[in-house]
Amino acid sequence: MSDTANFNLSFDSFLKTDRATWLNKIQRDLKLTSLDNFNQNFENYFKITPFADESFLKENNIYASVVPPTNTNFLVAENFYVTGENVLATNKNLLDALMRGAQTPIFLLTDVLSTPNFKILLSQVSCEYLFLHFYFLDATQNNFKKIQSNVINFLTAVSKTKSEIHSELLGAFNINSTVFSKMGLTDYHTIFETFVPILPKFYFFYVEEVNTSHETNNVVEHIVSLAAQLNTFFETGEKNNLSLQVIADKMRVRVTVGTKFYTEIAKLRAIKIVCANVLKCWGLEPRDLPIDVVYHPMESEHNIHNNKISATVQVLAAYLGDANTVSSVTESNVGNDETDEKFNARIFGNIQHILQLESGIPQINDAAAGSYYIEQLTTRIAEAA
């Protein structure tokens, strides 16, 4: 007992060796002719080796995220499909979700919502305590007029019911790069001279990659698309003498995560690196852009509990990748009242709450940093993009 207590083992007591000797020993121990079969091919862009040491990281320029997050703030989000006909039912579902602890209602709109309907939708809701996200499904494919009408109707509804608290409201209206590049000068003035001053804590611009699957493929190509969209915003802004700093300050990223756990973490971290470099190229201070994550849980009819496990993997990947909001897209979000759909919505929300409140992840900036595999994958994805 005394011998054990006095025995002090440290890393300095291990014999020093070089990388080649170490790999040869692994190869002999595993009785292999080559270690190449252990390498992971990543979408034909690069290979990832499971064998890495300090010298390998330095030689291959593997580094931690260039812009460490300064404020990790995960918000539990829930989607609500809103039409002029279902605002009353949506308000009821929204109040139920808020009682379950939802912090970010994402209102998916297909058309203009009138001022009275905005009042119904937000009835009994304390807007100043939430992040209100209005996402226009069809307007982004058409023109700015629908978005403009919705913003004005929202402001009118909130003004009369909330006593002019615009400056305290948090939220977002999504304008994508396609719509932004096709606006007229009057539209730009409306955003920069009216909406931004009235809603100083709102975001207005989005680069996005959202698919309808629980898997994400062609990660590098998706990040290239995001960077191109971000660049389009700045090119358009420069062409029209708009403030590039305001565009950057009011920008968010919307992406999907799948079930490829490590890849999804690295993808989100790589997006931050690539976007920070785009900002730097335009003479702006490189920083993290807020990321809103959407995930599509697996729909297994044979074992519905697998869906919950799948959702946990996706949400955890989003949190470790430093997402700001996370929401699921399921049939439970369309306003139906079936018991199983409400149960699913509650479970998916609870998954986020457990990870948010009990895992300790939000208390750590860039919780995945330091894992050589994650750092290696992040760097390789960012470099390829």
C-alpha positions, -999 to +999 in steps of 0.1 A: +000+000+000+028+024+009+047+015-023+017+024-044+011+056-025+047+067-031+048+057-068+045+088-090+040+083-127+042+112-151+044+115-189+081+124-185+088+088-174+077+074-208+105+067-233+107+092-261+103+080-297+099+094-331+067+092-352+081+066-377+091+042-349+057+047-332+038+039-364+060+009-372+053-005-337+016-001-342+018-019-376+038-048-361+014-051-331-016-052-354+002-076-377-006-054-407+013-048-439+000-012-440-019+013-419-036+028-450-068+009-444-073+029-412-074+062-431-108+078-437-115+091-472-135+122-469-156+129-501-125+124-523-112+157-510-087+144-484-078+116-461-079+116-423-055+095-403-064+081-368-027+083-359-016+118-349+008+132-325+021+167-317+046+167-346+019+156-371-003+184-360+024+210-365+037+196-398+002+195-412-009+229-399-037+215-378-050+243-355-079+252-333-107+274-346-092+307-356-121+327-340-129+311-306-165+318-297-168+345-270-204+337-259-219+303-262-256+307-260-278+278-271-315+286-275-341+259-277-361+265-308-394+251-322-409+255-357-445+267-363-460+268-398-482+299-399-510+308-423-538+333-421-562+304-413-543+287-385-530+316-364-554+309-335-543+272-333-507+282-338-509+306-309-522+278-287-494+255-298-469+284-292-481+289-257-478+252-250-442+252-264-433+282-242-446+264-212-423+235-222-394+259-222-390+268-259-369+300-262-370+307-299-402+303-319-395+300-356-425+311-376-425+296-410-445+319-433-456+313-468-474+347-474-482+380-458-497+379-424-520+408-415-516+430-385-546+414-367-532+380-374-499+390-359-518+401-328-535+368-325-503+349-331-485+367-303-514+370-280-504+364-243-467+361-254-440+383-238-421+390-269-393+409-251-381+377-235-379+356-267-359+354-298-386+358-325-376+343-358-397+349-389-387+326-417-403+333-451-406+301-471-418+314-505-411+351-502-373+345-504-379+329-538-400+358-551-393+394-540-388+417-510-423+430-509-438+401-490-410+404-464-414+441-461-452+438-456-447+412-429-422+433-411-444+464-412-475+444-400-454+429-372-442+463-361-477+477-361-491+447-341-463+449-315-465+487-313-501+487-302-499+458-278-464+462-263-461+500-260-432+506-284-406+481-272-389+476-306-355+484-293-356+456-268-369+429-291-346+401-303-352+381-335-346+377-372-362+381-406-346+361-433-335+378-465-312+356-486-285+366-510-307+361-541-334+385-529-308+410-516-290+412-549-322+419-568-335+447-546-339+483-557-324+513-539-358+521-522-358+486-507-322+490-494-331+523-478-361+506-462-339+480-445-309+502-436-327+534-427-360+521-412-359+485-401-324+483-387-328+515-365-363+505-353-352+468-346-315+472-336-314+437-320-329+419-351-310+401-378-321+405-414-297+386-437-291+349-440-268+325-459-283+291-458-279+254-465-310+234-456-320+201-470-348+177-462-328+147-450-313+135-418-280+131-436-257+158-449-236+150-480-210+171-499-201+191-469-173+210-486-196+220-515-222+232-490-197+254-473-185+268-506-221+277-514-224+295-480-192+314-486-204+324-521-237+336-507-219+357-481-197+372-507-227+381-528-241+401-499-209+421-497-205+426-535-241+439-536-235+461-506-204+476-521-221+482-555-250+500-538-228+520-513-243+501-483-226+496-450-207+463-452-203+464-414-241+466-409-245+436-433-220+416-413-235+426-380-270+416-392-259+383-408-268+347-396-261+312-410-288+285-413-277+249-419-288+213-415-270+187-393-273+150-399-263+119-380-226+118-390-216+130-356-179+140-359-184+153-395-213+176-384-193+190-355-163+197-378-186+211-405-201+238-381-166+247-369-153+249-404-182+272-414-171+296-387-136+296-400-145+301-437-171+329-429-145+346-407-121+346-436-147+360-460-152+389-435-115+394-434-112+396-472-137+424-472-117+444-446-140+435-417-131+422-383-132+383-385-157+369-360-182+342-355-215+345-373-245+331-354-256+297-367-291+284-367-293+246-370-322+226-384-322+188-380-345+161-394-348+132-370-348+097-386-383+084-392-381+047-384-415+029-383-399-002-369-385+013-337-397+048-330-373+051-301-344+051-325-357+085-337-350+099-302-315+085-302-309+100-337-322+134-325-299+133-295-269+127-317-278+155-340-285+180-313-253+171-295-233+176-327-250+210-331-241+221-296-205+209-298-203+228-331-214+259-313-248+264-329-269+293-315-304+278-321-314+242-328-348+231-341-363+199-354-384+196-385-411+170-380-448+165-386-453+176-350-446+212-361-475+217-385-502+224-359-519+191-355-532+180-321-525+143-322-511+130-289-481+113-304-471+144-323-473+166-292-453+139-273-426+140-300-423+178-299-420+176-261-393+149-263-373+167-289-375+199-268-364+179-236-334+165-254-322+201-260-330+211-224-310+182-209-280+190-231-284+227-224-289+226-187-273+194-175-244+186-199-222+216-190-215+222-227-228+258-227-203+266-200-174+258-223-163+278-253-157+255-282-161+223-263-148+202-291-115+220-293-084+199-284-096+167-300-070+161-326-095+142-348-120+171-347-093+197-352-079+177-381-113+173-397-122+209-392-090+222-407-092+199-437-128+208-444-121+245-441-090+242-463-109+222-490-137+248-490 
